[in-house]
């Protein structure tokens, strides 16, 4: 697992405290989305469909830090849009780091070379750079040539300056196991701390609906990837049981409150990926009023086929707490790549 010991200990301590206090629904990662505006127009993204008046909205630094305090999660992910566009982003980052929250600042890296002097290396700050495969695959995914080379240059720059750097890779239809394995080899050679990898979620408003895989196709792809990856030193930034889930071996339900979202509309019901289910004003209201039982694969057609880590990583962490021996064996042996897969959960239409 590509996570430093200081972070493992801090998050582990947080999880134990929730169990001692018998908290049923607790956040693991705050998805803080201070803007939707982006400098790319990726075919698989549903954010760029908003009208200009929404794309021009911003959460202020004060609003962002209030959300961090209100939620209390030990980790914060700032996606977008493209966060580096936000003029107050250095102030937002400094405030989160001061609170000793582990921050993943997600970026396509087009602006990182220009903006990097505004940030200071810290064990609490990680640049999470989007790379959806090797050069051709990534540039095709983001619908613009040359983005892969810019991102790689930015990764090398950030690593050279002492920043924590991870890669966030989303997989789409048409990938082969060998292609992805080759990319993971390349990403590992770059020297990044970890790699986050998951199949893309089929945003209803995404321009290219043919890009998304079924859950069965995704599981078969991951089995192929993990077969090629045996005995390799890929630093996949996930729990061992989430990786086993991706390979079709765990019957997990979604844990949407594990990654609550605060964006320009408010606190989003139920998760980062479903934009039309409503918003509330406070984190506690989100926890108390969201009909959680109505969401997740098997409960809601919109959720069927979703295997995103924002929904299922928290489930695997919970499973790890309850079954540490199972998690340890999975970590040592790696995901199972043969045998029957667990059935997909499918909602009644």
C-alpha positions in Angstrom: 0.0 0.0 0.0 1.4 3.4 -1.0 0.5 5.2 2.3 3.2 6.5 4.7 3.3 5.2 8.2 2.4 8.5 9.8 -0.9 8.6 7.8 -1.7 4.9 8.5 -1.3 5.5 12.3 -3.4 8.7 12.3 -6.2 7.2 10.3 -6.1 4.0 12.3 -6.3 5.9 15.5 -9.3 7.8 14.1 -11.1 4.6 13.1 -10.5 3.0 16.6 -12.0 6.1 18.3 -15.1 5.9 16.1 -15.5 2.3 17.2 -15.0 3.0 20.8 -17.6 5.8 20.6 -19.9 3.4 18.7 -20.3 5.9 15.9 -22.3 4.1 13.1 -21.8 6.5 10.2 -18.5 8.4 10.2 -16.6 10.1 7.4 -13.3 8.8 6.2 -12.5 11.3 3.5 -14.1 14.7 2.9 -14.6 15.3 -0.8 -14.2 19.1 -0.9 -15.2 20.5 -4.3 -14.7 24.3 -4.2 -15.4 24.7 -8.0 -16.6 22.8 -11.0 -14.7 24.9 -13.6 -11.9 23.0 -15.4 -9.4 23.8 -18.1 -10.1 20.5 -19.9 -13.3 19.0 -21.4 -13.0 15.3 -20.8 -15.5 13.1 -22.6 -16.2 11.0 -19.5 -16.8 13.9 -17.1 -20.2 15.1 -16.0 -19.1 18.3 -14.4 -18.4 20.3 -17.5 -22.1 20.1 -18.5 -23.1 22.8 -15.9 -23.9 26.3 -17.3 -21.4 29.2 -16.9 -23.2 30.7 -13.9 -22.5 27.5 -12.0 -19.0 27.0 -13.4 -18.2 30.5 -12.2 -19.2 29.7 -8.6 -16.5 29.2 -5.9 -16.4 28.1 -2.3 -14.4 30.7 -0.3 -11.4 29.7 1.8 -13.5 30.2 4.9 -16.3 28.0 3.6 -13.8 25.3 2.7 -12.2 25.3 6.1 -15.5 25.4 7.9 -16.5 22.2 6.0 -13.2 20.5 7.1 -13.9 21.4 10.7 -17.6 20.4 10.5 -17.0 17.1 8.9 -14.0 16.0 11.0 -12.7 13.4 8.5 -8.9 12.7 8.9 -8.4 12.9 5.1 -9.5 15.6 2.6 -9.6 15.2 -1.2 -10.0 18.3 -3.3 -11.3 17.4 -6.8 -13.0 19.6 -9.2 -13.1 21.0 -11.8 -9.4 21.9 -11.7 -8.6 23.1 -8.1 -5.5 25.1 -9.2 -7.7 27.5 -11.0 -9.1 28.7 -7.6 -7.3 31.9 -6.5 -7.6 31.0 -2.8 -6.3 27.5 -3.2 -3.0 28.2 -1.5 -4.9 29.6 1.5 -7.2 26.6 1.6 -4.4 24.1 1.4 -2.4 25.9 4.2 -5.5 25.9 6.4 -6.1 22.2 5.9 -2.4 21.3 6.5 -2.4 23.5 9.7 -5.2 21.3 10.9 -3.1 18.2 10.3 -5.6 16.7 7.9 -4.1 14.5 5.1 -4.9 16.4 1.9 -5.0 15.0 -1.6 -5.0 18.0 -4.0 -6.3 16.5 -7.3 -5.1 18.2 -10.5 -4.6 17.5 -14.2 -1.3 19.3 -13.7 -1.6 21.7 -16.6 -1.1 24.6 -14.1 1.2 22.9 -11.6 4.5 24.1 -13.0 3.3 27.7 -12.8 1.6 27.4 -9.4 3.9 25.1 -7.5 5.8 28.0 -5.8 2.6 28.8 -3.9 2.8 25.5 -2.0 5.2 24.1 0.6 6.1 20.4 0.9 4.4 18.7 3.9 3.6 15.2 5.1 0.0 16.4 5.1 -0.1 17.5 1.4 -0.1 15.3 -1.6 -0.5 16.3 -5.2 -2.8 13.7 -6.8 -2.2 13.9 -10.5 -4.6 12.5 -13.1 -3.1 10.1 -15.6 -5.6 7.7 -17.2 -3.0 5.5 -18.8 0.0 5.9 -21.0 0.4 8.8 -23.4 -2.1 7.9 -26.2 -4.7 6.6 -23.7 -4.5 9.6 -21.4 -4.6 12.2 -24.1 -7.5 10.5 -25.7 -9.3 10.4 -22.4 -8.9 14.1 -21.8 -9.6 15.0 -25.4 -6.4 17.0 -25.8 -2.9 16.1 -27.1 0.1 16.8 -25.1 -1.5 16.7 -21.6 0.3 13.4 -20.7 3.7 15.0 -21.3 2.9 18.1 -19.3 1.6 15.9 -16.4 4.7 13.8 -16.3 6.9 16.9 -16.3 4.9 18.2 -13.4 5.2 14.9 -11.5 9.0 15.0 -11.8 9.1 18.7 -10.8 6.9 18.1 -7.7 8.9 15.0 -6.7 12.2 17.0 -7.1 10.9 19.7 -4.8 10.1 17.1 -2.1 6.3 16.9 -2.4 4.3 13.8 -1.9 2.8 12.8 -5.3 0.3 10.2 -6.2 -1.4 9.3 -9.5 -5.1 9.0 -9.9 -6.0 6.6 -12.8 -9.5 6.1 -14.1 -10.1 3.1 -16.4 -12.6 3.2 -19.4 -14.0 0.9 -22.0 -11.4 -0.5 -24.4 -8.5 -0.9 -21.9 -6.5 -4.1 -22.0 -4.9 -5.7 -18.9 -1.5 -5.4 -20.6 -1.9 -1.7 -21.4 -2.8 -1.0 -17.8 0.0 -3.2 -16.4 2.5 -1.4 -18.6 1.2 2.0 -17.3 1.5 0.8 -13.7 5.1 -0.2 -14.4 5.8 3.2 -15.9 4.1 5.1 -13.0 6.0 3.1 -10.5 9.3 3.9 -12.2 8.4 7.6 -12.0 8.8 7.2 -8.2 5.3 8.3 -7.1 4.2 7.4 -3.6 1.1 5.6 -4.7 -1.4 5.0 -7.5 -5.2 5.2 -7.1 -7.1 3.1 -9.8 -10.8 2.5 -10.4 -13.3 2.1 -13.2 -15.0 5.3 -14.4 -18.5 6.1 -13.1 -21.1 6.6 -15.8 -22.1 10.2 -15.2 -25.5 10.7 -16.8 -24.4 14.1 -18.3 -21.0 12.8 -19.6 -20.7 13.5 -23.4 -19.4 10.0 -24.2 -21.6 7.3 -22.6 -19.8 4.5 -24.5 -16.6 5.0 -22.5 -17.9 3.3 -19.4 -17.5 -0.4 -18.5 -20.0 -2.7 -17.0 -19.1 -4.0 -13.5 -18.5 -7.5 -15.0 -16.1 -6.1 -17.6 -14.3 -4.1 -15.0 -13.8 -7.1 -12.7 -12.5 -9.2 -15.6 -10.1 -6.4 -16.5 -8.8 -6.1 -13.0 -8.3 -9.9 -12.7 -6.2 -9.6 -15.8 -4.2 -6.7 -14.4 -3.6 -8.4 -11.1 -2.5 -11.6 -12.8 0.1 -9.6 -14.7 1.0 -7.7 -11.5 1.9 -10.7 -9.4 5.3 -10.2 -7.8 5.5 -6.6 -9.1 6.0 -3.7 -6.7 3.1 -1.5 -7.7 2.2 0.9 -4.9 -1.5 0.8 -5.3 -3.1 3.4 -2.9 -5.9 1.2 -1.7 -6.7 -1.3 1.0 -6.1 -4.9 0.0 -9.8 -5.8 0.3 -10.8 -3.0 -2.0 -8.4 -4.5 -4.6 -10.0 -7.9 -4.0 -13.4 -6.3 -4.5 -12.3 -4.9 -7.9 -11.4 -8.4 -8.9 -14.9 -9.7 -8.1 -14.2 -11.5 -4.9 -16.1 -9.4 -2.3 -19.8 -8.8 -2.1 -19.6 -5.2 -0.9 -22.4 -2.7 -0.5 -21.6 1.0 -1.0 -20.8 3.2 2.1 -21.6 6.6 0.7 -21.3 8.5 4.0 -17.6 7.4 4.2 -16.8 10.1 1.6 -19.2 13.0 2.1 -19.1 15.8 -0.4 -19.3 19.6 0.1 -19.5 21.7 -3.0 -20.8 25.0 -4.3 -24.4 23.8 -3.8 -24.0 22.6 -0.2 -23.5 19.1 1.3 -24.4 16.7 -1.5 -26.8 13.8 -1.1 -25.8 11.0 -1.2 -22.3 11.1 -2.7 -19.8 12.8 -5.0 -21.1 11.0 -8.1 -24.8 11.6 -8.0 -25.6 15.3 -8.6 -29.4 15.3 -8.7 -30.4 13.9 -5.3 -30.4 17.2 -3.4 -28.3 19.2 -1.0 -28.4 20.3 2.6 -26.8 23.0 4.6 -24.7 21.1 7.2 -22.8 17.9 7.5 -24.9 16.7 10.4 -28.1 17.3 8.4 -26.5 15.2 5.6 -25.9 12.3 8.0 -29.3 12.6 9.6 -31.7 13.2 6.7 -30.2 11.3 3.7 -32.2 8.1 3.1 -29.0 6.0 2.8 -30.9 2.8 2.3 -32.1 4.0 -1.1 -28.6 4.2 -2.6 -25.9 1.8 -3.7 -25.8 -1.0 -6.2 -28.9 -3.2 -5.7 -30.8 -0.3 -4.2 -30.8 2.4 -6.9 -30.5 1.9 -10.7 -28.3 5.0 -10.9 -25.8 3.2 -8.7 -25.7 -0.1 -10.5 -22.3 -0.8 -12.0 -20.5 1.7 -9.8 -17.3 0.4 -8.3 -15.7 3.8 -7.4 -13.3 3.9 -4.4 -15.3 6.9 -3.0 -18.2 4.4 -2.3 -16.4 1.1 -1.7 -13.0 1.9 -0.1 -14.8 2.8 3.1 -16.7 -0.5 3.0 -13.4 -2.4 2.6 -11.9 -0.4 5.5 -14.8 -1.4 7.7 -14.4 -5.0 6.7 -10.7 -4.8 7.5 -11.6 -3.6 11.0 -13.9 -6.5 11.6 -11.8 -9.1 9.8 -8.1 -8.2 10.2 -6.9 -11.7 9.5 -8.8 -11.8 6.2 -7.3 -8.4 5.2 -3.8 -9.6 6.2 -4.1 -12.7 4.1 -5.5 -10.7 1.1 -2.6 -8.2 1.5 0.0 -11.0 1.5 -1.5 -13.1 -1.3 -2.9 -10.3 -3.4 -6.4 -10.4 -5.1 -7.7 -13.7 -6.2 -7.7 -13.9 -10.0 -9.4 -17.3 -10.6 -12.6 -19.0 -9.7 -16.2 -17.7 -9.6 -16.9 -14.1 -9.0 -19.5 -12.9 -6.5 -22.8 -11.9 -8.2 -23.4 -8.3 -9.1 -25.9 -6.4 -7.1 -28.6 -5.1 -9.5 -31.6 -2.9 -8.6 -35.1 -3.8 -9.6 -35.9 -1.5 -12.5 
